Amino acid sequence: MNNWNNNQSSPEQLKKEIIRLQKLVFLIYSKLPQEERQAIFDQLSNSFDPEDKDISMLINSYRI
């Protein structure tokens, strides 16, 4: 990955980094046992933070 302290990153570079990190998180999430995935999903979906709810909808597509 690029230098994290580089404030010169373009929006395109930042978007690529975010997508890369999302893929990594979803890969790790998919390897967790079902009970742990459910606990993470429940915690995010029951949160009052709208961003947490958005994340729960995203990871819901990775639940098997």
N, C-alpha and C positions, 0 to 999 in steps of 0.2 A: 504494500500500500504506500501511498505517497506520504510525505511529511505532514503529520497532523497539525503542525503549527504554521503551516504555509497559508498565510492570509491572501495570497495571490491567486488562489484557485478560482478558476472560472466556474460559472454556474453549471456548465456541461460536465466539468470534472467532478464537481460536488454531487451532481445527480448520478454519475457513474459509480461513485464511491457509496452512495446511499443504496443503490440497487445491489451492488456487490455485498454490502453488509446485510441487506434484507435476505438475500439468497443464503448467506451463511447462517443467519439466525433461523431461517425456516428449515435448513438442512439439519441443524442441531435439534430443533424442536421436533422434527419428524422422527428422530432417533430415540426420543424419550419414551418411557413406558406410557401406555394409555392413561393410567391414573394421574400421572404427572402432567400430561398434556391437558387433561380435563381440568385439573386444579388451576393451571395457568389460564386456561380459557375462562373458567368461572370467575377468577379474580379480576381479569380484565373486563369481562362483560358486566360485572356487577359494580364496577367503578363508576364514580360520578364524573370522572374526567372524560370529556368527549374524545380525546386522542386515544385513551385506553380502549374505548368502545370501538373506535375505528380499527385499532390493532386487532382486537378480538375478532372482528369481521374478516380481516385479512387472514389471520391464522386459522379461522374456521375452515377455509378452503384446503388447508393442509392436514386437517384431522382425518384420520383413516379409521 
